[in-house]
């Protein structure tokens, strides 16, 4: 899953792809490098990010989704917590709703996902962008994230969402300390519920910089590749990344070693 932020303030590439032409060129590049999904976001979810209005988010994302859909039949996801944005994105051609709130931020989101029959990424986070990294606390982060996935699976399927459209994201960096992030990565085999896939998003995140003693985001791609390879060995099949080529090649090598290459 290639990351396409059409925002002015995302932590890694804010402002780089705010125009349709630059966004499409970036999407084309990631597709050429092996991305099978493009995740388009119009509101930054980094710590202390400022929320934006639904109309702004729609204006940023929907034209890009429509333009990409016109030339590509691969999977497109909308990264949003707002039902109105999700509905507009699906109508423009998006296949998946990627909701960092786990469909909890907007009471209308469940209905939108159910009626559109789209794929749904359910992420775990503690708090919101304004508060989530202030003082994250868990008694047992692995058990608590897995219990959250169980609850979300039960609630969403009871509401009429097909279980086959669900996947779950442990939310690395969303209300977690460095120790919490590492514990979840070590336990990737333990947190899946009801056989549903895990999506992992670690690309260029700040905990990598803290581990390596560097604030330079540009030095985080190769450590991301290392985590991608490790996660694939643990069975994770969905990887949300910025540097697509590096991670695709790492996945191919890992699968060759595992004897699972096509």
C-alpha positions as CSV (number, residue, x, y, z in Angstrom):
1,X,0.0,0.0,0.0
2,X,1.6,3.2,-1.2
3,X,1.0,6.3,0.9
4,X,-0.2,9.4,-0.9
5,X,-0.7,12.4,1.4
6,X,-2.4,15.3,-0.4
7,X,-2.0,17.5,2.7
8,X,0.2,20.5,3.5
9,X,1.2,19.2,6.9
10,X,1.9,15.5,6.9
11,X,5.1,14.6,8.9
12,X,7.0,13.1,6.0
13,X,5.9,14.6,2.7
14,X,3.5,17.4,3.6
15,X,2.9,19.8,0.7
16,X,4.7,17.7,-1.9
17,X,1.5,16.3,-3.6
18,X,-1.2,18.9,-3.0
19,X,-1.8,19.5,-6.7
20,X,-3.6,16.8,-8.8
21,X,-0.7,16.6,-11.3
22,X,1.9,16.0,-8.7
23,X,-0.3,13.6,-6.8
24,X,-1.0,11.5,-9.9
25,X,2.7,11.5,-10.8
26,X,3.5,10.2,-7.4
27,X,0.8,7.5,-7.6
28,X,2.1,6.4,-11.0
29,X,5.6,6.1,-9.6
30,X,4.5,4.0,-6.7
31,X,2.4,1.8,-9.0
32,X,5.4,1.3,-11.3
33,X,7.4,0.3,-8.3
34,X,4.9,-2.4,-7.3
35,X,2.2,-0.8,-5.2
36,X,-1.1,-2.7,-5.5
37,X,-3.0,-0.2,-3.3
38,X,-2.8,3.5,-3.1
39,X,-3.9,5.1,0.2
40,X,-5.0,8.7,-0.2
41,X,-5.3,11.0,2.8
42,X,-6.4,14.6,3.0
43,X,-6.0,15.2,6.8
44,X,-2.8,14.7,8.7
45,X,-3.0,12.3,11.6
46,X,0.5,13.0,13.0
47,X,0.6,14.0,16.7
48,X,-0.8,17.4,17.4
49,X,-2.1,17.8,13.8
50,X,-4.8,20.4,13.3
51,X,-8.2,18.9,12.2
52,X,-9.6,20.1,8.9
53,X,-13.2,20.5,7.8
54,X,-15.0,17.8,5.8
55,X,-15.3,20.1,2.8
56,X,-11.5,20.7,2.8
57,X,-10.8,17.0,3.0
58,X,-13.1,16.2,0.2
59,X,-11.7,19.0,-2.0
60,X,-8.2,17.6,-1.4
61,X,-8.9,13.9,-2.0
62,X,-11.9,13.3,-4.3
63,X,-10.4,14.9,-7.4
64,X,-7.3,12.8,-7.0
65,X,-9.3,9.6,-6.4
66,X,-11.4,10.3,-9.5
67,X,-8.4,11.0,-11.7
68,X,-6.5,8.0,-10.5
69,X,-9.5,5.7,-11.0
70,X,-9.9,7.0,-14.5
71,X,-6.5,5.5,-15.5
72,X,-6.0,2.6,-13.1
73,X,-8.0,-0.4,-12.0
74,X,-6.0,-1.2,-8.8
75,X,-7.2,-0.7,-5.3
76,X,-7.6,2.8,-3.9
77,X,-8.3,3.6,-0.2
78,X,-9.4,6.8,1.5
79,X,-7.6,7.6,4.7
80,X,-10.3,9.3,6.7
81,X,-12.4,9.3,9.9
82,X,-15.3,11.2,8.5
83,X,-18.4,9.5,7.0
84,X,-19.1,12.3,4.5
85,X,-15.6,12.1,3.2
86,X,-15.7,8.3,3.0
87,X,-19.0,8.4,1.0
88,X,-17.7,11.0,-1.4
89,X,-14.4,9.0,-1.9
90,X,-16.2,5.7,-2.6
91,X,-18.5,7.5,-5.1
92,X,-15.4,8.8,-6.8
93,X,-13.9,5.3,-7.1
94,X,-12.3,4.4,-3.8
95,X,-12.5,0.7,-2.9
96,X,-11.4,0.9,0.8
97,X,-12.0,3.1,3.8
98,X,-9.0,3.3,6.1
99,X,-10.2,4.7,9.4
100,X,-7.6,5.4,12.1
101,X,-10.3,5.8,14.7
102,X,-11.6,2.2,14.0
103,X,-15.0,3.6,12.9
104,X,-15.5,5.3,16.2
105,X,-15.0,9.0,15.4
106,X,-18.1,9.4,13.3
107,X,-21.3,7.6,14.2
108,X,-22.3,7.5,10.5
109,X,-19.2,5.7,9.3
110,X,-20.5,2.2,10.0
111,X,-23.5,2.8,7.8
112,X,-21.4,4.2,5.0
113,X,-19.1,1.2,5.0
114,X,-22.0,-1.2,5.2
115,X,-23.9,0.2,2.3
116,X,-20.9,0.8,0.1
117,X,-19.6,-2.8,0.6
118,X,-16.1,-1.4,0.6
119,X,-13.0,-2.8,2.3
120,X,-12.5,-1.5,5.8
121,X,-9.2,-1.0,7.7
122,X,-9.9,-0.8,11.4
123,X,-7.0,0.8,13.3
124,X,-6.3,1.0,17.0
125,X,-5.3,4.2,18.6
126,X,-5.3,5.6,22.2
127,X,-6.6,9.2,22.3
128,X,-6.6,11.5,19.3
129,X,-3.9,13.4,17.4
130,X,-4.0,16.2,20.0
131,X,-3.5,13.9,23.0
132,X,-2.3,10.4,21.8
133,X,1.4,10.9,22.5
134,X,1.1,12.8,25.7
135,X,1.3,9.8,28.1
136,X,0.3,6.5,26.5
137,X,-0.4,3.8,29.1
138,X,-1.3,0.1,28.9
139,X,-1.2,-2.7,31.3
140,X,-0.5,-5.1,28.5
141,X,-0.5,-3.4,25.1
142,X,-0.7,-6.7,23.1
143,X,-3.6,-8.0,25.0
144,X,-5.4,-4.7,25.0
145,X,-5.0,-4.1,21.2
146,X,-6.2,-7.7,20.5
147,X,-9.2,-7.2,22.8
148,X,-10.0,-4.0,20.9
149,X,-9.9,-5.9,17.6
150,X,-12.2,-8.5,19.0
151,X,-14.7,-5.8,20.1
152,X,-14.6,-4.0,16.8
153,X,-15.0,-7.2,14.9
154,X,-18.1,-8.2,17.0
155,X,-19.6,-4.7,16.8
156,X,-19.0,-4.1,13.1
157,X,-20.2,-7.5,11.9
158,X,-23.3,-7.3,14.2
159,X,-24.0,-4.0,12.5
160,X,-24.1,-5.7,9.1
161,X,-20.5,-5.2,7.8
162,X,-19.3,-8.4,6.0
163,X,-16.4,-9.9,8.1
164,X,-14.6,-10.6,4.8
165,X,-14.0,-6.9,4.1
166,X,-12.3,-6.2,7.4
167,X,-8.6,-5.9,8.2
168,X,-6.9,-4.6,11.3
169,X,-4.1,-2.2,11.9
170,X,-2.4,-2.1,15.4
171,X,-1.7,1.7,15.0
172,X,2.0,1.9,15.5
173,X,2.8,5.3,16.8
174,X,-0.9,6.2,17.6
175,X,-1.0,6.5,21.4
176,X,2.0,4.2,21.9
177,X,5.5,4.6,23.3
178,X,8.6,3.2,21.7
179,X,8.3,0.1,23.9
180,X,4.6,-0.4,23.0
181,X,5.4,-0.2,19.3
182,X,8.1,-2.8,19.6
183,X,6.0,-5.1,21.7
184,X,3.2,-5.0,19.1
185,X,5.7,-5.7,16.2
186,X,7.1,-8.6,18.2
187,X,3.6,-10.0,18.7
188,X,2.2,-9.6,15.1
189,X,1.3,-13.3,15.0
190,X,-0.8,-12.9,18.2
191,X,-3.1,-9.9,17.5
192,X,-5.1,-11.1,14.4
193,X,-8.7,-11.9,15.1
194,X,-11.0,-14.4,13.3
195,X,-8.4,-15.0,10.6
196,X,-8.6,-11.4,9.3
197,X,-5.4,-9.8,7.9
198,X,-3.2,-7.3,9.7
199,X,-2.1,-4.1,7.9
200,X,1.1,-2.7,9.3
201,X,2.0,1.0,9.0
202,X,5.5,1.8,10.3
203,X,6.9,3.8,7.5
204,X,9.2,6.6,8.5
205,X,7.6,6.9,12.0
206,X,9.2,8.8,14.8
207,X,10.0,5.7,17.0
208,X,12.4,4.6,14.3
209,X,14.2,8.0,14.6
210,X,14.3,7.6,18.4
211,X,15.8,4.2,18.2
212,X,18.5,5.3,15.8
213,X,19.1,8.7,17.4
214,X,18.2,10.8,14.4
215,X,15.4,13.3,13.7
216,X,16.0,13.1,9.9
217,X,12.9,11.5,8.3
218,X,15.0,10.8,5.2
219,X,17.1,8.2,7.1
220,X,14.0,6.1,8.1
221,X,13.4,4.2,4.8
222,X,15.9,1.4,5.3
223,X,14.9,0.7,8.9
224,X,11.3,0.6,7.6
225,X,12.4,-2.1,5.1
226,X,13.9,-4.1,8.0
227,X,10.6,-4.1,9.8
228,X,8.7,-4.9,6.6
229,X,10.8,-8.0,6.1
230,X,10.4,-9.1,9.7
231,X,6.7,-8.6,9.6
232,X,6.4,-10.6,6.4
233,X,8.1,-13.5,8.1
234,X,5.5,-13.1,10.8
235,X,2.8,-13.5,8.2
236,X,1.8,-9.8,7.6
237,X,0.7,-9.4,3.9
238,X,-0.3,-5.7,3.9
239,X,2.3,-3.0,4.3
240,X,1.6,0.7,4.2
241,X,4.8,2.5,3.1
242,X,6.3,5.6,1.5
243,X,9.3,4.0,-0.3
244,X,7.5,1.3,-2.3
245,X,10.3,-0.1,-4.4
246,X,12.6,-0.8,-1.4
247,X,9.8,-2.6,0.5
248,X,8.6,-4.6,-2.5
249,X,12.1,-5.9,-3.1
250,X,12.5,-6.7,0.5
251,X,9.3,-8.7,0.5
252,X,10.3,-10.6,-2.6
253,X,13.6,-11.6,-1.0
254,X,11.9,-12.5,2.3
255,X,9.4,-14.7,0.4
256,X,12.1,-16.3,-1.6
257,X,13.9,-17.3,1.6
258,X,10.6,-18.6,3.0
259,X,9.9,-20.5,-0.1
260,X,6.7,-18.6,-0.7
261,X,7.6,-16.7,-3.9
262,X,5.3,-16.9,-6.9
